[in-house]
Amino acid sequence: MEIYTVSQLAEYVRGTLERDPLLRDVWVSGEVTNLFRSGAGHVYFAVKDSNAAMKSVLFAGNAGAQHLTSGAQINAHGRVS
């Protein structure tokens, strides 16, 4: 049994996700929760439905950040990484 470092495992998972063509250009629909606006202008939040939640970030300078509010239903476009 091989033992991996946290960095090795994280890099493997990241590479696997980023090579998947579906996950490079995906739309997801859900409710905004846990909204946090950083001092640097990034917006951190989760998109959830009745069964799961996905942590998300909208980096400063991207359109739409000003429209995000907790509890809003959104259709979000992005990539999984």
C-alpha positions in Angstrom: 0.0 0.0 0.0 1.5 3.3 -1.1 1.1 6.3 1.2 0.7 9.8 -0.4 1.3 13.2 1.0 -1.6 15.6 1.1 0.0 17.6 -1.7 0.4 14.6 -3.9 -3.3 13.6 -3.4 -4.5 17.1 -4.0 -2.6 17.4 -7.2 -3.9 14.1 -8.5 -7.5 15.0 -7.7 -7.1 18.5 -9.3 -5.5 17.1 -12.4 -8.2 14.4 -12.7 -11.0 17.1 -12.4 -9.3 19.6 -14.8 -8.8 17.0 -17.6 -12.5 16.0 -17.6 -14.1 17.9 -20.6 -17.5 18.1 -18.9 -16.1 19.8 -15.8 -14.1 22.4 -17.8 -17.3 24.1 -19.1 -20.3 23.4 -16.9 -23.6 25.1 -15.8 -25.1 24.4 -12.4 -28.4 25.5 -10.8 -29.0 26.0 -7.1 -29.4 28.3 -4.2 -26.6 30.6 -2.9 -25.6 30.0 0.7 -22.7 31.0 3.0 -21.9 34.1 1.0 -18.7 36.0 2.0 -17.2 39.0 0.2 -13.4 39.3 0.9 -11.6 42.5 1.1 -9.8 41.7 -2.1 -13.1 41.6 -4.0 -13.5 37.8 -4.3 -16.9 36.3 -3.5 -17.0 33.0 -1.7 -20.2 31.0 -1.5 -21.8 27.6 -1.8 -24.4 26.5 -4.4 -26.8 24.0 -3.0 -29.9 22.0 -3.8 -31.9 19.7 -1.5 -29.2 17.0 -1.5 -25.8 18.6 -1.8 -23.7 21.8 -1.7 -20.7 22.8 -3.7 -18.2 25.5 -2.5 -17.6 28.2 -5.2 -15.7 31.3 -5.7 -16.2 34.3 -8.1 -12.9 36.1 -8.4 -12.6 39.8 -8.3 -13.3 41.4 -11.7 -15.7 38.8 -12.9 -19.2 40.0 -13.9 -22.1 39.2 -11.6 -20.6 39.4 -8.1 -22.8 42.5 -7.3 -25.9 40.5 -7.9 -25.2 37.6 -5.6 -27.3 37.4 -2.4 -27.8 34.6 0.1 -30.9 32.6 -0.8 -30.9 33.6 -4.4 -31.6 30.9 -7.0 -28.9 31.1 -9.7 -27.6 29.4 -12.8 -23.8 29.5 -12.6 -21.3 28.9 -15.3 -17.7 27.9 -14.7 -15.2 25.1 -14.3 -14.5 22.6 -11.5 -11.0 22.6 -10.1 
